[in-house]
Amino acid sequence: MRRGVLEYSILLILSAGDEYASSIIQKLKEVNIIVAEGTTYPLLIRLKKLGLLNYRWEESPQGPPRKYYMITELGREQLSGLDAAWEELSEGIESIRKNSSRTK
């Protein structure tokens, strides 16, 4: 489940614009989704192999060139499916929460 949430979160971040890996990790940390680089980089590689992401190299004003990731059209389609699944899951959980609080 955690990997699915990370995949969904990364696709959501990239749907707003291209980002490099450190920036993606920082955005996840800002919303209290704590991930290690050792988790994020393999996931980015896997999403690229699946055709959900692509990347380009860009010179950095500080240090070596950065690899910027971008969502592909296939990635947008996957994101749309994940949005629908998340909405369904959220509604189901909320229904359970409401029903369980009534019985207490």
C-alpha positions in Angstrom: 0.0 0.0 0.0 2.8 2.4 0.9 4.4 1.9 -2.6 1.1 2.7 -4.2 0.7 5.9 -2.2 4.3 6.9 -3.1 3.6 6.2 -6.8 0.4 8.2 -6.6 2.1 11.1 -4.8 5.0 11.3 -7.3 2.6 11.3 -10.2 0.6 14.0 -8.5 3.7 16.1 -7.9 4.9 15.7 -11.5 1.5 16.5 -12.9 2.0 20.1 -11.6 5.4 20.3 -13.4 8.8 18.8 -14.0 11.0 18.2 -10.9 14.3 16.6 -10.0 14.5 13.8 -7.5 15.7 15.8 -4.5 12.9 18.3 -5.1 10.3 15.4 -5.2 11.7 14.0 -1.9 11.5 17.5 -0.4 7.9 18.0 -1.5 7.0 14.6 0.0 8.7 15.5 3.3 6.8 18.9 3.4 3.5 16.9 3.7 4.9 14.4 6.2 5.4 11.6 3.7 8.9 10.6 4.8 10.8 8.6 2.3 14.5 7.7 1.9 16.4 8.3 -1.3 16.9 4.6 -1.4 13.2 4.2 -1.9 12.5 7.1 -4.2 15.2 6.6 -6.8 14.3 2.9 -7.6 10.6 3.9 -7.8 11.4 6.7 -10.3 13.4 4.2 -12.4 10.5 1.7 -12.3 8.0 4.4 -13.3 10.3 5.4 -16.1 10.5 1.8 -17.3 6.7 1.5 -17.2 6.5 4.6 -19.5 4.8 6.7 -16.8 7.7 9.1 -16.5 10.4 10.5 -18.7 13.4 12.7 -17.9 15.8 15.2 -19.3 19.2 16.5 -18.1 19.4 20.1 -17.3 22.4 22.2 -16.2 22.3 23.2 -12.6 23.5 26.6 -11.3 24.9 24.7 -8.3 26.8 21.5 -9.0 26.4 18.8 -11.7 23.5 18.6 -14.2 20.1 17.5 -12.7 17.8 14.9 -14.1 14.3 16.4 -14.3 11.4 14.0 -14.3 8.2 14.6 -16.2 4.9 12.8 -16.4 4.1 11.2 -19.8 0.6 10.8 -21.3 0.5 7.2 -20.1 1.4 8.5 -16.6 -1.5 11.0 -16.8 -3.8 8.1 -17.7 -2.4 6.1 -14.7 -2.9 9.1 -12.5 -6.5 9.4 -13.5 -7.1 5.8 -12.6 -5.3 6.3 -9.2 -7.4 9.4 -8.6 -10.6 7.4 -9.1 -9.3 4.6 -6.9 -8.2 7.1 -4.2 -11.6 8.7 -4.2 -13.4 5.4 -3.9 -11.1 4.3 -1.1 -11.5 7.6 0.8 -15.3 7.4 0.6 -15.2 3.8 1.8 -12.9 4.7 4.8 -15.0 7.8 5.6 -18.2 5.7 5.6 -16.6 3.1 8.0 -15.4 5.9 10.3 -18.8 7.5 10.4 -20.5 4.1 11.1 -18.0 3.1 13.8 -18.4 6.4 15.6 -22.2 6.0 15.8 -21.9 2.7 17.6 -19.7 3.9 20.4 
